[in-house]
Amino acid sequence: MERRIFLKGLALGVSGLYAHSSLASNPYIGPLGVQLYTVRDAVSKDLEGSLEKLVTLGYKNLEIYGYNGTFFGKTAHEFKGILDRVGLKVVSSHHTSGIAIKSKGTLADGWQKAVEDLHHVGAEFMVCAFLFPNERSNEQYKALPSLLNSSGETTKKAGIQFAYHNHDFEFVKSGDFIPYDFILQNTSVDLVKMEADLYWFGRAGVDPVAYFDKHPGRFPLWHVKDMEAGTKVFTEVGNGTIDFDRIFAARKAAGLKYWFVEQDVSKRDPFESLKISRDYLAKKNF
């Protein structure tokens, strides 16, 4: 009973936030998405409480991480129940390749079960999120498109779109090719979309808009995060050097469907950083 009363009050508070702020006037802002990794320390201590805090900040869509056969120790059914109670939707989920570091829920180990569980919680995307340093040899890059395509074939059968998320290392030449270009050129346009991490594009000194123009419709997911001047460390959206106005102007070419605020590291409490990012984005009309 107490939790029901709390959640009812929470919902009223969030509706008030939208009704009495510039969030209500900008069509892009609902629903606002966040990569849950931003508040990973809080999640490890109190999953449901952390999700409730995100709702109070106006975030409604989630991209999650860490699936290993369970969702933060919860079964798919249990996790879906938590999502329903707090009013959040999982849009996307991050997974590692499993090429060199074996673990359940990776592309190479337990992928079918992962797809079934993500389908159960309602995800629309599953993403290869990261290649560990010992998974970045020239030979491994050349073999990667096959794994990505087969992973996409499996997700497609469940009505889920597969994608690949970049960092900056994919833009460093390996042998006679740029790994990111190699992935784009050697994977199926339909089976393997791309999640553009705008920070890592900037950190690599690469223009994401040029990629959107060259590969139209291939980038339905973005990570929206900023880069501090000088240090190039992560900072709140709007406090750094990335030209979001220019990038969002190219959203149609990219094929953008969803984007997620993320901040891998913060000098503040991560929830405060998410509030600062939210407040900046509320002033925009992307």
Secondary structure by P-SEA (a helix, b strand, c coil): caaaaaaaaaaaaaaaaaaccccccccccccbbbccccaaaaaaccaaaaaaaaaaaccccccccccccccccccaaaaaaaaaaacccccbbbbccccccccccccccaaaaaaaaaaaaccccccccccccccccaaaaaaaaaaaaaaaaaaaaacbbbbcccccccccccccccaaaaaaaccccccbbbbcaaaaaaaacccaaaaaaaccccccbbbbbbbcccccccccccccccaaaaaaaacccccccbbbbbbccccccaaaaaaaaaaaaaaccc
